[in-house]
């Protein structure tokens, strides 16, 4: 599969080309930079505009084979000459900011402080490195301003996590390696860490976690809790526990559909189907443990969905005892993963049958979460 390049790489390339045309002159229709991973990035330079003491140009974002919502959008850089000939200081000063379509940080706990443009530290270092390289080639000493912007950034940002994270007005300029690896697991884990870190920076000691969107309506209807303020951990339940422990949270409430969390009852901490899909086997084992007949066990094994299996258990009046057994196993593995360094509570639910089981102490954690987050 073909890898792509980050918004950080695009910004650095556009800034380098604009600086070159401003300080050295001529028309720069291609530029090459070196990404932090050591891979050279050569790209076309488009939408060149010149003005008094400034040059602006753009790079078209190429996400490779990764389904990246920013792929195809233009990342612009405008480099402006603020002051030159600061030879007495023998320095180059480069200020970096965001313009139209680049988000602003409104909440603590992110890579940049509140009020700053959402241009992360690695892209900032990349931009400075490439612009300084041009300054050295031009024997320039002075003060430059680099403004990164994107005319479609505000609209594209609606499809990202930025509104949820408190980044308003546009996309983020991100990337630690400079390249985009297709379907990057690390990108998902980094997003989870950012959300957890943000809540910790806001002073929260307890965090609600859910694999995805299915739990939103359930939690609102059952407990009146807005799970949209929770952290979405996708399939990475074990890794999320590791992060919450590392960041010093005192407690975590995990809410999930039985189809996901039944896997945890077997010690599976990455619930993606490619890592293991033994939902019916685990449900069947729990049912047998709580007195299900061989016939009932066989019916469960033949089910295609956990919702269907819960329906069979309901017919046999076995939902409560079987869910007791499942929760017992789920909590064993959750606590094992946390190493006893953090208290964990859990809620299992079904789309059709609602609340299936809540672990001991759930009401306490909900109260703490509501108090902390002012709900």
C-alpha positions in Angstrom: 0.0 0.0 0.0 1.1 3.5 -0.7 1.9 5.8 2.1 1.1 9.5 2.1 2.4 12.7 3.7 1.1 14.5 6.7 -0.3 18.1 6.9 2.9 18.8 8.7 5.0 17.8 5.7 2.7 19.8 3.4 3.1 22.9 5.5 6.9 22.6 5.7 7.1 22.1 1.9 4.9 25.0 1.2 6.7 27.2 3.7 10.1 26.3 2.2 9.0 27.1 -1.3 7.5 30.4 -0.3 10.6 31.4 1.6 12.7 30.4 -1.4 10.8 32.6 -3.8 10.7 35.5 -1.3 14.4 35.4 -0.4 16.1 34.0 -3.5 13.6 34.8 -6.3 12.4 32.9 -9.3 9.5 30.5 -9.6 9.7 27.3 -7.5 7.3 24.8 -9.0 8.7 21.8 -7.1 10.3 21.4 -3.7 11.9 18.7 -1.6 12.0 18.3 2.1 13.2 15.5 4.4 10.6 14.1 6.8 11.5 13.3 10.4 11.4 9.6 9.4 14.2 10.3 6.9 12.0 9.9 3.8 12.3 12.5 1.1 9.1 14.3 0.2 9.1 15.9 -3.3 5.9 17.7 -4.2 4.4 20.2 -6.7 4.0 23.8 -5.7 0.7 25.4 -6.7 -1.3 28.6 -6.3 1.7 30.9 -6.2 1.0 34.5 -5.3 3.4 37.3 -4.7 2.8 40.6 -2.8 5.0 43.3 -1.3 7.4 41.5 1.0 5.6 38.2 0.9 5.0 35.1 -1.1 2.2 32.5 -0.7 1.9 29.1 -2.3 0.2 25.8 -1.7 0.8 22.0 -1.6 -2.0 19.5 -2.3 -2.3 17.0 0.5 -1.7 13.4 -0.5 -2.8 10.9 2.1 -1.6 7.9 0.1 -3.9 4.8 0.5 -5.0 6.0 4.0 -8.7 7.1 4.0 -7.8 10.6 5.4 -10.4 13.3 5.2 -7.6 15.9 4.6 -6.4 14.1 1.5 -6.8 16.3 -1.6 -7.1 19.6 0.3 -4.6 22.5 -0.2 -2.3 23.5 2.6 -1.1 27.0 2.0 1.9 28.9 3.5 2.4 32.6 3.4 5.9 33.8 4.3 6.2 37.5 5.1 9.4 39.6 5.6 9.0 41.4 8.9 12.5 42.8 9.2 15.9 42.0 7.6 19.6 42.6 8.1 19.6 41.8 11.9 23.3 41.0 11.4 24.3 42.4 14.7 22.4 39.5 16.3 23.4 37.1 13.6 20.1 35.3 14.0 17.0 34.3 12.0 13.7 34.7 13.8 10.8 32.6 12.4 7.3 33.1 13.8 4.7 30.5 13.0 1.0 31.0 13.2 -2.2 29.6 11.7 -4.6 31.5 9.5 -8.0 30.7 7.8 -8.9 27.0 8.2 -6.4 26.2 10.9 -7.9 25.5 14.2 -7.3 27.3 17.5 -6.8 25.4 20.8 -9.5 26.3 23.3 -8.9 23.6 26.0 -5.8 22.6 27.9 -4.1 19.2 27.6 -3.3 19.3 23.9 0.1 19.6 22.1 -0.2 23.5 22.0 -1.3 25.9 24.7 -4.8 27.4 24.8 -5.1 30.2 22.2 -2.3 28.9 19.9 -2.9 27.7 16.4 -3.3 23.9 16.3 0.1 23.4 14.6 1.8 20.7 16.7 5.4 20.9 17.8 6.9 18.5 15.3 5.4 20.3 12.2 6.6 23.6 13.8 10.1 22.2 14.0 9.8 20.9 10.4 8.7 24.3 9.1 11.5 26.1 11.0 14.1 23.6 9.8 13.2 24.0 6.1 12.8 27.8 6.2 16.1 28.2 8.0 17.7 26.1 5.3 16.6 28.6 2.7 17.7 31.5 4.9 21.2 30.0 5.0 21.3 29.5 1.3 20.2 33.2 0.8 22.6 34.4 3.5 19.6 36.0 5.2 19.5 37.3 8.7 16.2 38.7 9.9 12.6 38.2 11.0 10.1 36.1 9.0 6.5 35.2 9.7 5.1 31.9 8.4 1.3 31.7 8.3 -0.2 28.2 7.5 -3.8 28.3 6.2 -6.3 26.3 4.2 -9.5 27.7 2.6 -11.4 24.4 3.1 -10.0 23.7 6.6 -13.0 24.8 8.6 -15.4 22.6 6.6 -13.0 19.5 6.6 -12.5 19.9 10.4 -16.1 19.0 11.0 -15.3 15.4 9.9 -12.4 15.2 12.4 -12.1 14.9 16.2 -11.2 18.6 16.5 -14.6 19.9 17.6 -14.7 17.2 20.3 -11.2 18.1 21.5 -11.8 21.8 21.7 -10.0 22.8 18.5 -12.2 25.4 16.8 -12.2 26.9 13.4 -10.3 24.4 11.3 -8.0 21.4 11.0 -4.8 20.6 12.9 -1.4 20.5 11.4 -0.1 17.3 12.7 2.4 14.4 12.2 5.3 13.0 14.1 7.0 11.1 11.3 6.0 13.3 8.3 4.4 10.4 6.5 0.9 8.8 6.7 0.9 5.0 6.9 -2.3 3.4 5.6 -4.9 2.5 8.3 -2.4 3.5 11.0 -3.2 1.8 14.3 -0.8 4.3 15.9 -2.9 7.2 14.7 -5.9 5.8 16.5 -3.9 5.2 19.7 -2.5 8.7 19.5 -6.0 10.1 19.3 -7.1 8.1 22.4 -4.0 9.4 24.3 -4.8 13.0 23.3 -8.4 12.7 24.6 -7.3 11.1 27.9 -4.5 13.6 28.4 -6.8 16.5 27.8 -9.2 15.3 30.4 -6.4 14.8 32.9 -5.1 18.3 32.2 -8.5 19.6 33.0 -8.2 18.1 36.4 -10.5 15.1 36.0 -9.6 12.0 38.1 -12.3 9.7 36.6 -12.9 9.0 33.0 -15.7 7.3 31.1 -14.6 5.1 28.2 -16.6 3.5 25.4 -15.6 1.6 22.3 -17.8 3.7 20.0 -21.0 5.6 19.3 -23.5 2.9 20.2 -23.4 3.6 23.9 -24.4 7.3 23.5 -28.1 6.9 23.4 -28.1 4.1 26.0 -26.2 6.1 28.6 -28.4 9.1 28.1 -31.6 7.1 28.4 -30.5 4.8 31.2 -28.5 7.2 33.4 -28.9 10.7 32.0 -25.1 10.8 31.3 -23.8 12.4 28.2 -21.3 9.8 27.0 -20.1 12.2 24.3 -17.8 13.6 27.0 -16.3 10.1 27.3 -13.2 8.8 25.5 -13.8 6.5 22.5 -11.4 3.7 22.7 -12.4 1.8 19.6 -11.1 -1.8 19.8 -8.1 -0.8 22.0 -9.5 -1.6 25.5 -6.3 -2.9 26.9 -4.1 -0.1 25.5 -6.6 2.5 26.8 -6.4 1.0 30.3 -2.6 1.2 30.1 -2.8 4.9 29.2 -5.3 5.8 31.9 -3.0 4.1 34.5 0.0 5.9 33.1 -1.7 9.3 33.2 -2.7 8.8 36.8 -6.5 8.5 36.7 -8.1 7.1 39.8 -11.0 5.4 38.1 -12.4 4.4 34.7 -16.0 3.5 33.7 -16.1 1.3 30.7 -19.5 1.1 28.9 -19.9 -1.3 26.0 -22.2 -3.4 23.9 -22.2 -7.1 24.8 -20.9 -7.9 21.3 -17.6 -6.1 22.1 -17.2 -6.7 25.8 -18.0 -10.4 25.7 -14.6 -10.8 24.1 -13.0 -9.1 27.2 -14.5 -11.9 29.3 -12.1 -14.2 27.4 -9.1 -11.9 28.0 -9.2 -10.4 24.5 -8.1 -6.8 25.0 -8.1 -5.8 21.3 -11.7 -6.5 20.3 -11.2 -6.2 16.5 -12.6 -9.3 14.7 -9.2 -10.0 13.2 -7.7 -10.4 16.7 -10.3 -12.9 17.7 -14.0 -13.5 17.3 -15.2 -16.0 19.9 -18.3 -14.2 21.0 -20.7 -17.1 20.8 -18.2 -19.6 22.3 -17.7 -17.3 25.3 -21.4 -16.7 25.8 -22.0 -20.4 25.4 -19.4 -21.2 28.1 -20.9 -18.7 30.5 -24.4 -20.1 29.8 -23.3 -23.7 30.5 -21.5 -22.5 33.7 -24.9 -21.1 34.9 -27.0 -24.2 34.0 -27.9 -23.9 30.4 -28.9 -27.1 28.7 -26.9 -28.6 25.8 -29.8 -27.7 23.5 -29.6 -24.1 24.6 -25.8 -24.0 24.3 -26.2 -25.4 20.7 -28.6 -22.6 19.8 -26.3 -20.0 21.1 -23.4 -21.4 19.1 -25.5 -21.2 16.0 -26.3 -17.5 16.5 -24.8 -14.9 14.2 -25.2 -12.0 16.6 -25.0 -11.5 20.4 -28.4 -9.8 20.3 -29.9 -13.0 18.9 -28.1 -15.0 21.6 -29.4 -12.8 24.4 -32.9 -13.4 23.0 -32.4 -17.1 23.5 -31.1 -16.6 27.0 -34.2 -14.5 27.8 -36.5 -17.3 26.6 -34.7 -19.6 29.1 -34.8 -17.0 31.9 -31.0 -17.1 31.9 -30.0 -13.5 31.1 -29.4 -12.4 34.7 -27.2 -15.4 35.8 -25.3 -15.6 32.6 -24.6 -11.8 32.6 -23.4 -12.2 36.2 -20.9 -14.8 35.0 -19.8 -12.7 32.0 -19.3 -9.6 34.2 -17.3 -11.6 36.7 -14.9 -12.6 33.9 -14.8 -9.1 32.3 -13.9 -7.5 35.6 -11.2 -10.1 36.3 -9.4 -9.2 33.0 -10.0 -5.5 33.3 -8.5 -5.5 36.8 -5.7 -7.8 35.7 -4.8 -5.3 32.9 -4.8 -2.3 35.3 -2.6 -4.2 37.8 -4.7 -2.9 40.7 -3.4 0.6 40.1 -6.9 2.0 39.2 -10.5 1.2 40.1 -12.6 0.1 37.2 -16.3 -0.2 36.7 -18.2 -1.6 33.8 -21.6 -1.6 32.1 -22.8 -4.1 29.6 -25.8 -3.4 27.4 -27.8 -4.6 24.4 -29.4 -2.5 21.8 -32.6 -4.6 22.0 -32.7 -5.5 25.7 -31.1 -2.5 27.3 -29.0 -2.8 30.5 -27.7 -6.3 30.9 -25.3 -5.9 33.8 -23.6 -3.2 35.8 -20.6 -4.0 37.9 -20.5 -3.1 41.6 -19.9 0.5 42.2 -21.2 1.9 38.9 -23.6 4.3 40.6 -20.7 5.8 42.6 -18.6 6.3 39.4 -21.5 7.9 37.6 -22.0 10.3 40.5 -18.3 11.2 40.5 -18.2 11.7 36.7 -21.3 13.9 36.8 -19.9 16.0 39.7 -16.5 16.4 38.0 -17.9 17.3 34.5 -20.7 19.5 35.8 -23.5 17.5 34.2 
